[in-house]
Amino acid sequence: MPPPKPVPQLPRALVNFIKLVVGKTKYVPVCSAAMEERVRTRYRSEIAELSGLGFDRQSCFGEVFPLARLALILPAITVLVMYFERRPMRIHEGTKMMTCYPLLVSRDKTTYANPCEVGVKLLTAFTDGAFLVSAMGPGVEADGPILTKHCGAANIGEVWASHQVRIRAFESAGKRVHRGISFQTYADLSQRETALL
């Protein structure tokens, strides 16, 4: 059996530079039926695969950042690439850019699933404030007392299987999953992840 490929890592300096250039992002629910339909259409295959693995659709949400950031090259190129990839986007409140995504929740109420540009990201919160993130594609990994993050899964089935193994390991160590599912809990976890990496 060949040795496993190393997990792709993004340099932490690059991630910090991107956060600096893009600025603080906020997470808001999507209230437009037309935009929800665009999101469902764009992420149809990911939603279908996650549904087959035991996830239900929770909602659609937008990641929002100031339009003024588009004056900088990196955010402008990123938005242009997303536009040509037909990612659901819109202007929000006249001064912000919103990129829109689906949010799903596992039927056992342990895990949020967010299909996005690099595949699917899974998040599970624990009652002690710690949380677990598993993602497809490259990323910055973490193994701390608050955030544990693993990246590099090749497909949705692989990221979900490895995430479940990690949840069981955390539970065996005495942690309890926080099952209070809400959009605000997801938004808080995502913002904490960004702040900790």
Backbone as a ProteinNet text record, in pm:
[ID]
protein_1_A
[PRIMARY]
MPPPKPVPQLPRALVNFIKLVVGKTKYVPVCSAAMEERVRTRYRSEIAELSGLGFDRQSCFGEVFPLARLALILPAITVLVMYFERRPMRIHEGTKMMTCYPLLVSRDKTTYANPCEVGVKLLTAFTDGAFLVSAMGPGVEADGPILTKHCGAANIGEVWASHQVRIRAFESAGKRVHRGISFQTYADLSQRETALL
[TERTIARY]
84.3	0	89.3	63.2	148.5	124.7	228.2	210.1	109.5	35	-61.4	8	-59.2	-4.4	-6.5	94.2	91.9	-27.8	-79.7	-193.4	-147.4	-217.4	-175.9	-198.8	-100.6	-107.8	-94	-171.7	-151	-58.7	36.8	124.2	42.4	68.1	-6.6	9.4	128.4	150.6	56.5	33.3	-58.7	-201	-242.8	-377.4	-393.3	-292.7	-299.2	-304.5	-228.9	-231.1	-370.1	-431	-565.1	-665.4	-658.9	-750.7	-732.5	-608.9	-580.7	-638.5	-618.8	-663	-815.7	-879	-1024.7	-1096.4	-1037.3	-1100.9	-1197.7	-1263.8	-1356.1	-1479.7	-1515.2	-1636.8	-1742.6	-1867.6	-1980.1	-2062.9	-2140.6	-2227.5	-2372	-2451	-2590.8	-2680.8	-2802.4	-2895.2	-2935.5	-2960.4	-3011.7	-3163.2	-3225.7	-3371.6	-3442.2	-3368.7	-3427.4	-3452.2	-3576.3	-3610.1	-3533.7	-3515.2	-3442.9	-3297.1	-3234.2	-3094.7	-3083.6	-3178.8	-3176.7	-3183.3	-3263.9	-3274.4	-3142.3	-3076.5	-2945.4	-2843.7	-2845.9	-2753	-2780.3	-2908.2	-2942.9	-2900.8	-2918.7	-2880.7	-2729.1	-2654.7	-2508.9	-2445.2	-2501.5	-2443.4	-2528.7	-2601.5	-2694	-2625	-2510.5	-2446.2	-2392.9	-2334.5	-2284.7	-2400.3	-2511.8	-2628.9	-2683.4	-2690.3	-2741.6	-2651.9	-2520.8	-2429.7	-2437.7	-2441.9	-2454.1	-2587.2	-2694.5	-2825	-2816.9	-2746.8	-2729.8	-2646.7	-2566.3	-2482.7	-2548.2	-2672.2	-2744.6	-2753.7	-2747.4	-2759.7	-2890.8	-2946.6	-3065.3	-3029.8	-3097.7	-3073.4	-3122.2	-3039	-3074.7	-3119.8	-3035.2	-3064.8	-2961.2	-2972.1	-2867.5	-2815.5	-2688.7	-2632.6	-2535.2	-2503.5	-2407.8	-2288.8	-2172.5	-2050.8	-2031.6	-2028.4	-2035.4	-1906.2	-1856.7	-1742.9	-1763.4	-1696.7	-1720.3	-1683.4	-1770.3	-1743.5	-1615.4	-1581.9	-1461.8	-1335.9	-1339.2	-1222.9	-1194.4	-1293	-1271.8	-1174.7	-1141.4	-1039.8	-901	-887	-760.5	-757.8	-642.8	-629.9	-679.1	-634.4	-668	-819.2	-890.7	-1036	-1104.6	-1057.6	-1119.5	-1100.9	-979.6	-954.2	-1036.6	-1043.6	-1121.1	-1267.5	-1325.7	-1466.6	-1484.9	-1391.5	-1401	-1397.5	-1308	-1300.5	-1431.6	-1483.3	-1609.3	-1724.1	-1722.1	-1826	-1821.8	-1702.3	-1690.1	-1719.3	-1704.8	-1742.5	-1891.5	-1962.8	-2107.6	-2142.2	-2057.4	-2087.4	-2196.8	-2294	-2401.1	-2347.4	-2361.8	-2316.2	-2418.5	-2414.5	-2499.5	-2446.1	-2496.2	-2466.1	-2562.1	-2508.5	-2588.6	-2589.7	-2708	-2727	-2655	-2627.8	-2569.8	-2421.4	-2360.2	-2218.6	-2134.8	-2195.9	-2122.7	-2139.9	-2040	-2046.6	-2083.5	-2179.6	-2222.9	-2201.4	-2127.4	-2116.6	-2203.5	-2284.2	-2388.8	-2361.3	-2397.4	-2368.9	-2484.7	-2494.9	-2592.6	-2533	-2619.6	-2579.4	-2666.2	-2602.6	-2674.1	-2636.7	-2721.4	-2697.3	-2718.9	-2629	-2644.4	-2771.1	-2835.4	-2962	-2945.1	-2822.6	-2800	-2767.2	-2775.1	-2755.7	-2617.1	-2516.6	-2380.1	-2298.1	-2331.7	-2237.1	-2304.5	-2241.2	-2279.8	-2196.1	-2255.7	-2181.7	-2198.8	-2087	-2086.5	-2014.5	-2089.9	-2026.9	-1977.3	-1853.5	-1795.1	-1697.5	-1614.1	-1525	-1428	-1381.9	-1279.3	-1335.9	-1465.9	-1528	-1631.1	-1614.3	-1708.4	-1629	-1680.8	-1622.4	-1725.4	-1681.9	-1769	-1725.7	-1823.4	-1794.5	-1880.2	-1820.2	-1890.7	-1846.6	-1943.2	-1915.2	-1932.8	-1856.3	-1866.6	-1908.4	-1969.1	-2027.4	-1923.2	-1796.8	-1692.2	-1634.2	-1690.1	-1642.1	-1544.1	-1492.4	-1402.4	-1483	-1416.3	-1484.7	-1387.9	-1445.7	-1373.4	-1412.9	-1312.8	-1336.7	-1263.5	-1333.3	-1270.7	-1304.2	-1205.6	-1228.3	-1161.2	-1220	-1157.7	-1055.3	-960.3	-864.4	-760.5	-673.9	-567.1	-622.3	-547.7	-587.6	-482.6	-509.3	-422.8	-482	-402.2	-450.2	-421.2	-496.4	-478.3	-507	-438	-460.7	-443.5	-533.7	-524.5	-637.9	-641.4	-746.7	-885.1	-890	-1018.3	-1053.2	-963	-988.1	-899.6	-962.6	-891.3	-940.3	-847.6	-885.6	-795.5	-860.3	-788.9	-833.9	-740.5	-769.2	-717.8	-754.9	-695.9	-777.8	-901.3	-983.4	-1008.9	-1010.9	-1024.2	-1167.9	-1264.8	-1405	-1496.6	-1625.3	-1720.9	-1732.6	-1738.7	-1748.7	-1629	-1510	-1388.4	-1386.2	-1424	-1420.3	-1522.9	-1640	-1742.7	-1700.2	-1642.9	-1599.2	-1490.8	-1391.8	-1284.2	-1335.3	-1430.4	-1487.9	-1562.3	-1638.1	-1710.3	-1613.8	-1502.9	-1402.5	-1349.5	-1323.7	-1271.7	-1375.7	-1502.9	-1609.2	-1611.6	-1607.8	-1611.4	-1489.8	-1373	-1252.2	-1268.9	-1326.7	-1349.4	-1448.9	-1554.9	-1655.2	-1593.9	-1507	-1439.4	-1350.9	-1302.7	-1218.8	-1302.6	-1435.6	-1522.3	-1592.8	-1567.6	-1636	-1777.9	-1867.9	-2005.9	-2036.5	-2099.4	-2136.1	-2245.8	-2229.3	-2332.8	-2433.7	-2555.8	-2655.8	-2756	-2728.5	-2817.8	-2794.4	-2856.8	-2833.4	-2904.9	-2828.8	-2887.7	-2790.7	-2841.1	-2754	-2653.2	-2696.6	-2606.3	-2491.6	-2519.1	-2411.4	-2309.6	-2359	-2268.6	-2184.3	-2250.6	-2179.8	-2072.5	-2105.9	-2009.2	-1889	-1914.4	-1804.6	-1714.2	-1774	-1694.9	-1609.1	-1664.8	-1586.6	-1475.9	-1502.8	-1397.8	-1286.1	-1323.7	-1222.5	-1130.1	-1188.5	-1109.5	-1017.4	-1068.8	-988.2	-873.3	-892.9	-792	-683.1	-709.9	-610	-523.1
-117.8	0	124.6	221.7	341.5	427.3	501.5	587.6	698.5	745.3	851.5	978.9	1051.4	1178.3	1278	1366.4	1465.6	1559.5	1603.8	1694.8	1829.1	1883.5	2013.7	2122.8	2206.1	2315.4	2448.7	2545.8	2681.8	2750.2	2827	2897.8	2993.3	2990.9	3076.8	3224.2	3263.2	3403.4	3443	3350.8	3379.1	3397.7	3310.6	3320.9	3452.1	3491.2	3617.7	3736.5	3728.3	3835.6	3847.1	3734	3735.1	3795.3	3758.1	3813.8	3964.9	4011.2	4154.5	4229.7	4173.7	4240.6	4240.7	4127.5	4118.1	4190.8	4192.6	4258.3	4164.6	4218.1	4137.7	4101.8	3974.2	3928.9	3897.2	3913	3879.2	3773.6	3700.6	3596.6	3638.4	3640.8	3682.9	3583.8	3562.2	3473.7	3534.7	3449.7	3494.8	3491.2	3604.2	3614.2	3614.2	3613.5	3620.7	3480.7	3453.8	3323.8	3301.6	3408	3396.1	3358.2	3420	3387.5	3246.2	3205.9	3068.5	2968.1	2998	2907.7	2902.2	3017.5	3019.9	2936.2	2948.3	2871.6	2721.8	2683	2540.6	2486.3	2567.2	2524	2509.3	2607.5	2606.2	2490.1	2457.4	2353.6	2226.9	2204	2090.1	1957.2	1931.2	1800	1781.8	1887.5	1877.6	1854.4	1926	1909.8	1767.2	1715.5	1579.9	1476.3	1492.3	1395.8	1403.2	1524	1539.4	1483.3	1502.7	1447	1295.4	1233.7	1089	1040.2	1129.1	1093.5	1128.1	1176.9	1202.4	1347.7	1439.9	1582.4	1636.7	1734.9	1806.9	1953.3	2016.1	2158.7	2239.6	2329.7	2417.9	2553.7	2616.6	2750.6	2787.8	2909.8	2969.3	3090.2	3121.1	3236.3	3307.8	3429	3507.3	3544.2	3542.2	3593	3732.2	3832.2	3972.1	4045	4124.9	4212	4344.1	4451.6	4583.9	4589	4651.6	4669.8	4748.7	4837.8	4920.5	4834.6	4711.7	4622.7	4580.9	4596.8	4559.2	4654.1	4765.4	4855.1	4792.1	4691.9	4619.6	4502.9	4468.5	4371.1	4232	4179.4	4041.3	4019.5	4103.4	4083.1	4098.3	4192.4	4213.6	4091.1	4033.9	3915	3798	3782.7	3672.9	3681.8	3800.5	3818.3	3794.7	3839	3817.1	3667.7	3594	3449	3383.1	3423.3	3366.1	3398.3	3517.9	3556.2	3463.9	3439.8	3353.9	3207.3	3168.4	3033.3	3023.8	3133.2	3142.1	3115.5	3163	3154.1	3254.7	3218.4	3312.3	3430.4	3550.5	3672.9	3782.5	3883.3	4000.5	4114.6	4234.2	4350.5	4346.7	4371	4364.8	4502.4	4554.7	4683.6	4797.4	4782.4	4889	4913.8	4862.6	4892	4767.2	4650.5	4527.1	4425.4	4338.6	4226.6	4103.2	4026.7	3904.5	3785.6	3685.9	3558.4	3459.6	3381.7	3302.2	3152	3080.1	2938.1	2865.3	2734.5	2655.3	2612.3	2590	2536.6	2414.7	2302.1	2178.6	2133.7	2049.8	1997.5	1846.6	1773.2	1627.7	1592.3	1483.9	1444.6	1410.5	1375	1348.6	1476.4	1591	1723.6	1742.6	1680.8	1698.2	1793.9	1808	1869.2	1960.2	2076.3	2167.5	2133.3	2142.8	2124	2248.4	2300.7	2420.6	2391.2	2361.3	2353	2491.8	2497.9	2627.5	2609.2	2710.3	2709.3	2591.6	2548	2442.4	2305.1	2289.2	2160.1	2174.3	2098.1	2101.7	2116.1	2200.1	2216.8	2172	2093.9	2042.8	2102.9	2140.3	2197.7	2130	2094.2	2037.4	2110.8	2157.1	2226.8	2131.4	2155.8	2078.2	2169.6	2111.3	2191.8	2267.8	2228	2298.6	2416.5	2446.9	2558.9	2520.2	2397.3	2350.5	2319.7	2320.1	2280.3	2215.6	2135.4	2053	2096.2	2114.1	2150.8	2050.2	1999.5	1912.9	1971.3	1973.9	2039.5	1964.4	1979.8	1930	2034.3	1989.8	2083.2	2131.2	2223	2274.8	2371.7	2389.3	2482.8	2486.9	2567.2	2573.5	2480.5	2388.4	2294.3	2348.5	2298.4	2340.2	2221.9	2216.4	2109.9	2168.8	2259.7	2326.9	2287.2	2346.3	2311.4	2361.7	2466.5	2521.4	2472.2	2489.4	2453.9	2338.4	2235.6	2127.5	2128.5	2144	2150.6	2059.8	1979	1890.4	1921.5	1923.7	1956.1	1845.1	1855.3	1768.8	1650.7	1634.8	1522.4	1536.2	1423.2	1423.6	1440.4	1398	1405.3	1417	1435.6	1458.4	1336.2	1217.8	1096.5	1081.4	1111.9	1098.7	1200.4	1325	1426.8	1395.4	1342.1	1308.4	1188	1085.5	966.6	1002.7	1081.6	1117.7	1210.2	1296.7	1386.3	1305.5	1204.1	1119.8	1046	997.5	929	1025	1149.1	1247.4	1284.2	1295.2	1322.2	1210.9	1084.8	972.1	973.9	1013	1020.8	1129.4	1242.8	1350.4	1305.1	1235.3	1186.5	1082.1	997.5	897.5	964.1	1084.2	1158.8	1240.1	1227.1	1293.4	1418.4	1459.7	1578.6	1543.2	1641.1	1621	1717.7	1666.8	1750.4	1848	1971.6	2073.8	2058.8	2018.6	1990.3	2103.3	2219.9	2334.5	2397.3	2341.8	2382	2513.5	2610.7	2736.7	2803.1	2893.4	2966	3048	3110.4	3195.3	3114.8	2991.9	2906.6	2879.2	2848.7	2825.4	2950.5	3067.5	3192.5	3219.7	3197.4	3219.1	3125.2	2998.5	2902.7	2945	2987.2	3028.3	3149.7	3246	3364.6	3330.3	3238.6	3195.9	3122.4	3040.1	2969.3	3069.6	3169.6	3271.3	3344	3377.2	3450.6	3366.6	3234.8	3149	3104	3110.8	3065.5	3180.8
0	0	0	-91.1	-94.9	29.7	71.3	188.9	157.8	259.4	233.1	188.1	99.2	53.7	168.9	176.1	283.2	267.8	380.6	378.9	324.7	223.2	171	275.3	292.4	388.8	316	358.1	311.3	410.9	363.1	457	544.7	674.5	767.3	730.2	680.2	641.9	527.6	433.6	322.6	374.2	464.7	521.4	596.7	674.7	748.1	652.6	542.4	442.5	379.5	345.7	285.7	382.6	510.5	610.4	621.4	616	625	504.4	386	263.6	251.3	279.9	264.4	377.5	494.5	608	678.4	777.9	858.9	777.9	781.6	715.2	820.3	779.6	866.4	795.8	873.8	820.5	845.9	738.9	751.3	678.2	728.8	657.3	523.5	425.4	295.4	302.2	274.4	286.8	151.4	43.6	-90	-146.2	-185	-244	-374.8	-452.4	-579.7	-555.1	-454	-424.9	-368.2	-283	-231.6	-345.9	-446.7	-562.4	-638.5	-655.1	-721.4	-643.5	-511	-426.8	-440.5	-433.4	-446.7	-582.9	-686.8	-821.7	-833.6	-784	-797.6	-720.2	-603.2	-517.5	-516.4	-624.3	-631.8	-603.8	-667.6	-651.5	-509.1	-449.5	-312.1	-214.3	-234.3	-147.9	-159.7	-282.2	-303.5	-235.1	-249.1	-186.7	-34.4	20.2	164.9	215.1	138.6	176.9	185.8	90.9	92.3	209.9	267.1	382.1	515.8	510.4	635.5	676.7	581.7	611.3	554.9	625.3	578.1	559.9	463.8	439.5	558	606.9	717.8	664.9	580.7	530.8	426.6	377.4	294.5	370.9	351.9	420.8	329.7	367.2	292	377.3	315.1	377.2	320	406.3	363.4	399	303	331.3	257.4	300.7	241.6	92.5	14.2	-128.9	-151.9	-61.4	-77.2	-90.4	-35.7	-45.4	-189.5	-279.2	-419.7	-489.1	-425	-480.6	-470.8	-386.9	-373.8	-472.6	-519.3	-628.4	-589.9	-475.4	-439.5	-423.8	-347.8	-340.7	-475.9	-557.6	-689.3	-778.9	-778.8	-860.4	-808.8	-676	-617.6	-658.7	-648.1	-684.9	-834.4	-916.5	-1061.3	-1094.4	-1031	-1052.6	-1009.7	-893.1	-845.8	-940.7	-997.8	-1094.3	-1216.5	-1270.5	-1388.6	-1356	-1228.4	-1187	-1153.1	-1172.4	-1145.5	-999.4	-909.8	-767.1	-734.6	-651.7	-617.8	-535.5	-591.2	-525.5	-548.3	-460.7	-478.6	-393.5	-423.3	-341	-221.8	-102.5	20.6	85.9	112.2	178	107.7	-21.3	-101.6	-83.7	24.3	50.5	73.9	58	88.7	-23.1	-36.7	-130.2	-49.7	-101.1	-33.5	-126	-77.8	-148.2	-71.1	-143	-78.3	-88.5	18.3	29.9	98.1	76.6	152	286.3	382	510.8	538.4	566.8	598.6	738.7	798.2	932.2	928.7	994.9	999.1	1077	1037.6	1101.7	1248.4	1288.9	1431.3	1508.3	1440.1	1501.7	1562.6	1502.1	1553	1467.8	1338.3	1245.8	1144.6	1121.6	1013.8	891.8	772.9	647.7	562.2	512.9	429.7	298.4	190.2	58.4	17.5	-32.1	-68.8	-184.9	-208.5	-325.2	-326.8	-211.1	-206.6	-175.1	-179.3	-150.1	-40.9	67.8	179.5	308.5	397.2	529.5	631.8	731.7	837.6	971.2	1054.1	1185.5	1291.7	1403.7	1518.2	1643.4	1722	1847.6	1965.1	2070.3	2193.3	2308.2	2409.2	2516.8	2598.5	2591.3	2666.2	2588.8	2470.4	2389.6	2280.8	2285.3	2179.6	2054.6	1938.4	1815.9	1718.4	1631.5	1535.4	1394.9	1308.8	1168.8	1081.2	978.4	878.3	742	652.6	524.1	410.5	293.6	172	127	46.8	-10.1	89.5	43	128.9	232.6	339.5	443.5	552.9	652.9	770.3	875.1	925	1025.9	1165.3	1262.6	1401.7	1491.9	1603.8	1701.4	1840.7	1875.7	2004.1	2096.1	2214.5	2310	2268.6	2186.1	2142.4	2002	1907.7	1767.5	1723.9	1669.5	1601.6	1457.7	1362.8	1221.6	1139.3	1053.8	962	820.1	727.5	586.8	495.8	369.7	269.5	223.7	271.7	225.3	75.1	7	-139	-186.1	-104	-147.3	-25	-50.5	57.8	148.6	90.7	171.2	264.1	214.7	295.5	409.1	380.7	485.7	594.4	555.8	654.8	738.5	674.6	748.9	850.2	809.4	902	1012.1	979.3	1079.9	1187.1	1144.6	1240.8	1333.6	1278.7	1361.1	1467.4	1428.9	1524.3	1630.2	1589.1	1687.2	1792.2	1746.3	1840.6	1933.1	1879.5	1962.8	2069.9	2031.3	2128.2	2234.5	2191.6	2287.3	2381.2	2329.6	2413.7	2518.6	2485.1	2579.1	2678.1	2671.2	2768.4	2720.1	2595.3	2543.2	2499.4	2510.2	2465.1	2352.4	2247.4	2132.6	2173.3	2131.6	2152.3	2038.9	2071.9	1968.6	1950.8	2004.6	1986.2	1849.7	1749.2	1610.5	1580	1528.5	1482.8	1385.9	1303.5	1212.1	1291.5	1400.4	1478.6	1537.8	1581.9	1632.9	1523.1	1401.8	1289.8	1260.6	1255.1	1225.6	1330.7	1458.1	1565.3	1551.5	1519	1500.4	1385	1274.1	1157.4	1189.2	1262.2	1296.7	1396	1489	1582.7	1508.1	1409.2	1330.3	1262.1	1197	1127.9	1225.2	1343.1	1440.3	1495.4	1509.1	1569.8	1472.4	1342.7	1245.9	1196.3
[MASK]
+++++++++++++++++++++++++++++++++++++++++++++++++++++++++++++++++++++++++++++++++++++++++++++++++++++++++++++++++++++++++++++++++++++++++++++++++++++++++++++++++++++++++++++++++++++++++++++++++++++

